């Protein structure tokens, strides 16, 4: 997929098509040393150190050895890397639509060592949640309030307070406000 796709809904749909919602990040020494770490809290040295454990990150001196270490088809990984490198040279990506004109940090994968990071998709929030009425009482299947049961915060689902949009931190204010309301009115 185009790693720089700005729309999270598009990225999510692509990741959901992946078996087990997991995927590999493959890059080389140039990308690692470019400055911005793929894991913001980690230095390049920390990533290299973690590769020695070979549990979630791996390092190898060739793409073929890397493929063997991580259990991917060597020919397919080599061809994928070749295609990516050609796209970098052409500054065009007909398969995934990367826009090379707007991105300064797309590097061909050509300088050993090569790295692989095993990644799982995860969810920080969910738009679905418990149904409530205006008094924040949780509703049963018949849309009747369940006596003594109230909801506030993320358990209500993000769509109850933010619609179809989400931005980090948007769930905190409703959680605090609704919690305060319930504390004052119960």
C-alpha positions, -999 to +999 in steps of 0.1 A: +000+000+000+010+036-002+025+041+032+019+079+030-019+076+023-033+104+044-068+089+047-069+064+077-101+048+064-083+038+031-053+025+051-076+005+074-094-012+045-061-022+029-048-036+062-080-056+068-074-074+035-041-087+049-040-122+063-042-119+101-041-081+097-004-082+098+023-071+074+061-065+070+080-033+069+111-038+047+138-012+045+176-008+042+204+010+060+198+043+042+162+045+053+172+036+089+199+062+091+178+089+073+169+105+106+133+098+115+129+064+132+100+042+122+095+037+159+096+073+172+108+065+207+137+043+195+171+053+181+186+035+151+209+017+175+180+004+196+164-010+164+197-027+154+200-041+189+164-055+188+171-071+154+196-094+172+167-110+191+149-119+159+114-118+175+098-088+158+127-073+139+153-089+117+184-078+099+203-095+071+231-087+045+209-097+015+172-096+006+173-133+000+187-140+035+162-116+050+134-135+033+147-168+046+150-155+082+114-141+082+098-170+063+088-151+031+091-164-004+126-152-015+117-147-051+085-127-043+103-105-019+132-099-043+107-090-071+087-067-048+119-049-038+130-047-074+096-032-084+097-007-055+133+004-065+122+008-101+093+030-090+117+051-069+139+055-100+109+064-122+093+085-095+061+068-104+041+041-087+013+026-109+006-002-084+000+018-052-001+055-062+029+068-041+034+104-049+072+108-051+069+146-057+054+152-022+076+129-002+113+134+005+120+102+024+112+074-001+145+056-006+152+026-029+159-005-009+195-012-020+221-008+007+227-036+032+220-044+059+183-049+052+157-048+079+122-063+084+097-054+111+067-076+117+037-055+123+001-061+134-027-037+128-044-025+160-072-003+170-069+026+194-106+034+195-139+021+181-168+040+167-193+015+180-203+013+216-231+010+241-263+027+233-274+053+258-302+078+262-299+115+269-294+107+306-265+084+297-284+053+308-273+022+289-302+008+268-311-028+264-320-046+231-355-030+233-340+005+237-352+006+273-329+019+301-311-007+322-317+004+358-286+017+375-263+013+345-248+044+330-220+049+304-195+077+298-163+079+277-150+054+252-175+026+262-201+047+243-181+045+211-164+075+195-192+080+169-216+090+198-196+122+203-175+128+172-195+114+143-174+100+115-143+120+123-116+113+148-085+131+160-062+119+188-075+133+222-111+138+210-124+112+234-110+127+266-133+158+268-166+138+265-154+112+290-146+139+315-177+159+308-201+130+309-183+116+340-187+149+358-224+151+347-231+116+361-212+123+393-232+155+399-266+141+390-266+106+404 
